[in-house]
Amino acid sequence: MKKHNFYAGPSILSEFTINNTAEAVKNFAGTGLSILEISHRSKEFSAVIEEAAALVKELLEVPEGYHVLFLGGGASLQFCMVPYNLLNTKAAYLDTGTWANKAIKEARLFGDVEVVASSKDANYTFIPKDYTIPTDADYFHITTNNTIYGTEIRKELDSPIPMVADMSSDIFSRPVDVSKYDIIYGGAQKNLAPAGVTLVIVKESAMGHVNRAIPTMLDYRTHISKGSMFNTPPVLPIYSALQTLKWYKQMGGVRKLEELDKAKAAALYDAIDGSKMFVGTAVPEDRSIMNVCFVMKPEYKELEKEFIDFASTKGIVGIKGHRSVGGFRASIYNAMPMESVKVLIDAMKEFENNH
C-alpha cells in the first residue's frame, strides 16, 4: 500500500532526494566510498557544500553581503546563537507559538526582551496584527510558520529595525526578501533534508557589534570564515539538502513551489470548511499552507481516534494533531504531492458519509 506521509517533521522528502541519497550511501560521487564515510575535507564533499550554498542563494535570491551556513544543533540552538551574536541591550519578539516562546526564553538570558504581542491567550490561533516594534531594539524576531498551531506569516513585515526569522517549516515555500533580515534560520527536517543540519543565512555586516565574548562554536563569524567547516558538519543531511535544492530548481523554483503549495492547502481547507464533521482551528486569514490543523466538531469529538485508524487503512500516516491543539494536523510541505492531499480529502468525506 502506498503511504501518504503527513508527519510534521522529520517529514516527507521528494523521491529525487531519497533515491539520490540512497545511491550516495552506497557509492558517493564515483569514489567507491559511502557518503557516510567520506571525509568532509575531500574535494568531492567540498563541491557538495559549495553547490548547496550557491543553490540556496539562487533560489532565495540572496543579495551580496550574506553567507549561507550549514550548522548542527537544530533551530533550537539558534534560539541561543541569535541573541549571543546580536542582542546588545534589547530585542523584540513576536510570540506566535511554542517555538517562538522558546526563542524568547533563550533570548532573555542575554538581555532585555520586549514581547511586542502574543496570541498565547487564544492558544495561538492567530497571528497578532496590532503592535509597535520598538526602534531601540537590536532586532525583531519572528517565527514565520507555527507548525503546532497551523498559523503562518506569508509576507514580509514592515519593520523599522532589522529582522530575524525562524523559517524552519516554510522556507522555500515562497519568495523572501532576504535583505530585510539580519539572520534567517531553519531546521532542515521539514522542507529540506533529514534531521541533523540547520540552514542559516547571515548578514555579515550584522556581526561583531555585541559587547560580550562569544564562545567559538557559537560565533557565526567562526563558521563564516571556515565555510561551515570549522568542525565536522552533518555530511549526510547536507548531501540530501543539495538533492532537495536541485529538485526545487527543476520544479521551477520557489514561485512555482508556492503556487503548488497554495493549491494543495486550498483544496484541503475547502474540504474542512465544507464538512459537517471537521472544523479548522486557526483563523482563516492566518492559516498555514504548510501545516493544516483541524478537529472534530464537538458532537463528533469521540470519533477522532476512529478517524485516525480509518485513515491508516488508506495509507495515511502522521495526521494526529499535537497535544496542544488535539485533533489532526496534515503537514503538506513542498514534497507532498497533490495526490496524497486528495487521498486525505476522500478519506474525510468517506468517513463523514459513514457517520
C-alpha positions as CSV (number, residue, x, y, z in Angstrom):
1,M,0.0,0.0,0.0
2,K,1.3,3.5,-0.9
3,K,1.9,5.6,2.2
4,H,0.9,9.2,2.4
5,N,3.2,10.9,4.8
6,F,1.7,13.9,6.7
7,Y,4.2,13.9,9.6
8,A,5.2,17.4,10.8
9,G,8.9,16.6,11.0
10,P,11.0,14.7,10.2
11,S,8.7,14.7,7.3
12,I,8.2,13.8,3.6
13,L,11.1,14.2,1.2
14,S,11.0,14.0,-2.6
15,E,11.7,10.7,-4.3
16,F,14.5,12.6,-6.1
17,T,16.2,13.3,-2.7
18,I,15.6,9.9,-1.3
19,N,16.8,8.0,-4.3
20,N,19.9,10.1,-4.9
21,T,20.8,10.0,-1.2
22,A,20.4,6.2,-1.2
23,E,22.8,5.9,-4.1
24,A,25.3,8.1,-2.4
25,V,25.1,5.9,0.7
26,K,26.3,3.1,-1.5
27,N,28.7,5.0,-3.7
28,F,29.3,8.7,-3.4
29,A,30.3,10.6,-6.5
30,G,32.0,7.6,-8.0
31,T,34.6,7.4,-5.2
32,G,33.7,3.8,-4.3
33,L,33.0,5.1,-0.7
34,S,29.8,5.8,1.0
35,I,28.7,9.4,1.8
36,L,28.6,8.0,5.4
37,E,32.3,7.5,5.5
38,I,33.7,10.2,3.1
39,S,36.0,12.9,4.6
40,H,34.3,16.2,4.9
41,R,37.6,17.7,3.7
42,S,37.6,15.7,0.5
43,K,37.2,17.6,-2.8
44,E,34.1,15.7,-3.6
45,F,32.3,16.8,-0.4
46,S,33.6,20.3,-0.6
47,A,31.9,20.5,-4.0
48,V,28.6,19.4,-2.4
49,I,28.6,22.1,0.3
50,E,29.6,24.8,-2.1
51,E,26.9,23.9,-4.6
52,A,24.3,23.7,-1.9
53,A,25.2,27.2,-0.6
54,A,25.1,28.5,-4.2
55,L,21.6,27.0,-4.8
56,V,20.2,28.5,-1.6
57,K,21.4,31.9,-2.8
58,E,20.0,31.3,-6.3
59,L,16.6,30.0,-5.2
60,L,16.1,32.7,-2.5
61,E,17.8,35.5,-4.5
62,V,20.1,36.1,-1.6
63,P,21.8,39.5,-2.0
64,E,25.5,40.3,-1.7
65,G,26.8,40.6,1.9
66,Y,25.1,37.4,3.2
67,H,26.6,34.0,4.0
68,V,24.9,30.6,3.8
69,L,25.8,28.2,6.6
70,F,25.0,24.6,7.3
71,L,25.2,24.1,11.1
72,G,24.4,21.4,13.7
73,G,22.2,21.8,16.7
74,G,18.8,22.3,15.2
75,A,16.8,25.5,15.1
76,S,16.7,25.3,18.9
77,L,20.4,26.1,19.1
78,Q,19.7,29.2,17.0
79,F,17.4,30.4,19.8
80,C,20.7,30.9,21.7
81,M,23.1,31.8,18.9
82,V,20.9,34.7,17.6
83,P,20.9,36.7,20.8
84,Y,24.5,35.7,21.6
85,N,25.6,37.4,18.4
86,L,23.0,40.2,18.0
87,L,21.5,41.2,21.3
88,N,23.4,44.1,22.9
89,T,20.7,45.8,25.0
90,K,17.2,44.8,23.9
91,A,15.5,42.6,21.4
92,A,11.8,42.5,20.3
93,Y,10.0,39.2,19.7
94,L,6.6,38.3,18.4
95,D,5.1,35.4,20.3
96,T,3.1,33.2,17.9
97,G,3.6,29.7,19.2
98,T,5.6,27.2,21.2
99,W,8.8,27.7,19.3
100,A,8.6,31.4,19.3
101,N,8.1,31.2,23.1
102,K,11.1,29.0,23.5
103,A,13.2,31.5,21.5
104,I,12.0,34.3,23.8
105,K,13.1,32.3,26.9
106,E,16.6,31.8,25.5
107,A,17.0,35.5,24.5
108,R,16.2,36.6,28.0
109,L,19.5,35.1,29.1
110,F,21.3,37.8,27.1
111,G,19.4,41.0,27.7
112,D,16.1,42.7,27.8
113,V,13.4,41.2,25.6
114,E,10.2,43.0,24.7
115,V,7.4,40.7,23.6
116,V,5.5,43.1,21.2
117,A,2.4,40.9,21.0
118,S,1.2,37.4,21.8
119,S,-1.7,35.2,20.8
120,K,-0.9,32.7,23.6
121,D,-4.2,33.5,25.5
122,A,-6.1,32.3,22.4
123,N,-4.0,29.1,22.2
124,Y,-2.1,30.7,19.3
125,T,-5.0,30.5,16.8
126,F,-4.0,33.7,15.1
127,I,-1.0,36.0,14.2
128,P,-1.2,39.3,16.2
129,K,-1.5,42.3,14.0
130,D,-1.7,45.5,16.1
131,Y,1.6,46.1,17.8
132,T,4.5,48.5,17.8
133,I,8.1,47.4,17.1
134,P,10.5,49.3,19.4
135,T,13.0,51.3,17.4
136,D,15.6,51.0,20.1
137,A,15.8,47.2,19.9
138,D,18.7,45.5,18.2
139,Y,16.4,43.2,16.1
140,F,12.9,42.0,15.8
141,H,12.4,38.2,15.8
142,I,9.5,36.3,14.2
143,T,8.6,32.7,13.6
144,T,7.1,32.6,10.2
145,N,5.2,29.3,10.4
146,N,3.9,27.7,13.6
147,T,3.8,24.0,13.0
148,I,1.9,23.1,16.1
149,Y,-0.9,25.6,15.7
150,G,-1.2,25.9,11.9
151,T,-0.7,29.7,11.5
152,E,1.7,31.4,9.2
153,I,3.1,34.8,8.3
154,R,3.3,34.6,4.5
155,K,4.5,38.1,3.6
156,E,7.4,40.4,4.7
157,L,6.5,42.6,7.6
158,D,7.3,46.3,7.7
159,S,9.9,46.7,10.5
160,P,11.9,49.8,11.4
161,I,14.7,47.6,12.6
162,P,16.4,44.5,11.1
163,M,14.5,41.3,11.5
164,V,15.5,37.7,12.4
165,A,13.2,34.9,11.3
166,D,12.9,31.2,12.2
167,M,11.7,29.8,8.9
168,S,12.1,26.1,9.8
169,S,8.9,24.9,8.4
170,D,8.1,27.2,5.5
171,I,11.4,28.2,3.9
172,F,11.4,27.6,0.1
173,S,7.6,27.8,0.0
174,R,7.6,31.4,-1.1
175,P,9.9,34.2,-2.3
176,V,11.6,36.0,0.6
177,D,13.1,39.5,0.7
178,V,16.3,38.4,2.4
179,S,17.6,42.0,2.6
180,K,15.1,42.7,5.4
181,Y,16.7,40.2,7.7
182,D,20.0,40.0,9.7
183,I,19.5,36.3,10.1
184,I,17.2,33.6,8.6
185,Y,17.4,30.1,10.0
186,G,15.6,26.8,9.8
187,G,15.9,23.2,10.9
188,A,16.1,21.2,7.7
189,Q,13.8,18.3,8.7
190,K,10.6,19.8,7.2
191,N,11.3,21.3,3.8
192,L,14.9,20.5,3.1
193,A,16.6,17.4,4.4
194,P,16.7,14.7,7.1
195,A,17.2,16.0,10.7
196,G,20.7,17.0,11.6
197,V,21.5,20.2,9.8
198,T,20.3,23.7,10.2
199,L,20.3,26.2,7.4
200,V,21.4,29.7,8.5
201,I,21.6,32.8,6.2
202,V,23.6,35.5,8.0
203,K,24.2,39.2,7.1
204,E,27.9,39.7,7.5
205,S,27.6,43.4,8.5
206,A,25.3,42.5,11.4
207,M,28.1,40.6,13.1
208,G,30.7,41.9,15.6
209,H,28.6,44.5,17.4
210,V,27.9,42.9,20.8
211,N,29.8,43.8,23.9
212,R,30.5,40.2,25.0
213,A,32.9,37.4,24.3
214,I,31.2,34.7,22.3
215,P,32.3,31.0,22.5
216,T,34.0,29.9,19.3
217,M,31.3,27.4,18.3
218,L,28.5,29.9,18.9
219,D,30.0,32.8,16.9
220,Y,28.7,33.0,13.4
221,R,31.9,34.5,12.3
222,T,33.7,31.3,13.1
223,H,31.5,29.4,10.6
224,I,31.6,32.1,8.0
225,S,35.3,32.1,8.0
226,K,35.5,28.4,7.6
227,G,32.7,27.9,5.1
228,S,30.7,25.8,7.6
229,M,33.7,23.5,8.0
230,F,35.1,24.7,11.4
231,N,34.2,21.3,12.8
232,T,32.8,18.2,11.0
233,P,29.5,19.2,9.5
234,P,26.5,16.9,9.3
235,V,27.6,15.4,6.0
236,L,24.6,13.2,5.0
237,P,21.9,15.8,5.7
238,I,23.8,18.4,3.7
239,Y,24.1,16.0,0.8
240,S,20.3,15.4,1.0
241,A,19.7,19.1,1.2
242,L,21.7,19.5,-2.0
243,Q,19.4,17.0,-3.7
244,T,16.3,18.8,-2.5
245,L,17.7,22.1,-3.7
246,K,18.3,20.6,-7.1
247,W,14.8,19.3,-7.2
248,Y,13.4,22.7,-6.2
249,K,15.2,24.2,-9.2
250,Q,13.9,21.5,-11.5
251,M,10.4,22.2,-10.2
252,G,10.6,25.8,-11.2
253,G,11.9,27.5,-8.1
254,V,10.1,28.9,-5.1
255,R,7.5,30.8,-7.0
256,K,6.3,27.5,-8.6
257,L,6.5,25.8,-5.3
258,E,4.4,28.5,-3.7
259,E,1.8,28.0,-6.4
260,L,1.6,24.3,-5.9
261,D,1.6,24.6,-2.1
262,K,-1.3,27.1,-2.2
263,A,-3.3,24.8,-4.4
264,K,-2.8,21.8,-2.0
265,A,-3.8,23.9,1.0
266,A,-6.8,25.5,-0.7
267,A,-8.2,22.0,-1.6
268,L,-7.8,20.7,2.0
269,Y,-9.2,23.8,3.7
270,D,-12.1,23.8,1.3
271,A,-12.9,20.2,2.3
272,I,-12.6,21.2,6.0
273,D,-14.8,24.3,5.6
274,G,-17.4,22.3,3.6
275,S,-17.6,19.5,6.2
276,K,-20.3,18.9,8.7
277,M,-17.9,16.9,10.9
278,F,-14.5,18.7,10.7
279,V,-13.5,22.3,11.6
280,G,-10.3,24.2,11.3
281,T,-8.6,25.6,14.4
282,A,-6.7,28.6,13.1
283,V,-8.4,31.8,12.0
284,P,-8.8,31.8,8.2
285,E,-6.7,34.8,7.4
286,D,-3.7,33.3,9.2
287,R,-3.9,29.7,8.1
288,S,-0.7,28.0,7.3
289,I,-0.3,26.4,3.9
290,M,2.3,24.0,5.4
291,N,0.5,22.7,8.5
292,V,-3.3,22.3,8.3
293,C,-4.7,21.9,11.8
294,F,-8.3,20.7,12.3
295,V,-10.5,18.9,14.8
296,M,-13.9,17.2,15.0
297,K,-16.8,19.3,15.9
298,P,-17.9,18.8,19.5
299,E,-20.7,16.4,18.7
300,Y,-18.3,14.1,16.9
301,K,-15.3,14.5,19.2
302,E,-15.3,10.9,20.4
303,L,-14.7,9.8,16.8
304,E,-11.3,11.4,16.4
305,K,-9.3,8.2,17.2
306,E,-11.6,6.2,15.0
307,F,-10.9,8.6,12.1
308,I,-7.1,8.2,12.6
309,D,-7.5,4.4,12.5
310,F,-9.7,4.7,9.4
311,A,-7.2,7.0,7.7
312,S,-4.4,4.5,8.3
313,T,-6.3,1.9,6.3
314,K,-5.9,4.3,3.3
315,G,-2.1,4.5,3.8
316,I,-2.4,7.9,5.6
317,V,0.1,8.4,8.4
318,G,1.2,11.2,10.7
319,I,-2.1,13.2,10.9
320,K,-2.6,13.1,14.7
321,G,-2.6,16.6,16.0
322,H,-0.1,18.0,18.6
323,R,-1.4,17.6,22.1
324,S,-1.6,21.5,22.4
325,V,-4.3,21.5,19.8
326,G,-5.6,17.9,19.6
327,G,-7.5,16.6,16.6
328,F,-5.5,16.4,13.4
329,R,-2.6,18.0,11.7
330,A,-1.8,17.5,8.0
331,S,1.7,18.7,7.1
332,I,1.8,19.4,3.4
333,Y,5.3,20.6,2.8
334,N,6.9,21.1,-0.6
335,A,7.5,17.4,-1.3
336,M,3.8,16.5,-0.6
337,P,2.1,15.6,-3.8
338,M,-1.5,16.8,-4.5
339,E,-2.4,13.1,-4.9
340,S,-1.8,12.5,-1.2
341,V,-3.9,15.5,-0.3
342,K,-6.7,14.2,-2.4
343,V,-6.5,10.8,-0.7
344,L,-6.9,12.5,2.7
345,I,-9.8,14.6,1.4
346,D,-11.5,11.5,0.1
347,A,-11.0,9.7,3.4
348,M,-12.5,12.6,5.3
349,K,-15.6,12.6,3.0
350,E,-16.0,8.8,3.2
351,F,-15.7,8.8,7.0
352,E,-18.2,11.6,7.3
353,N,-20.7,9.8,5.0
354,N,-20.3,6.6,7.1
355,H,-21.3,8.5,10.2
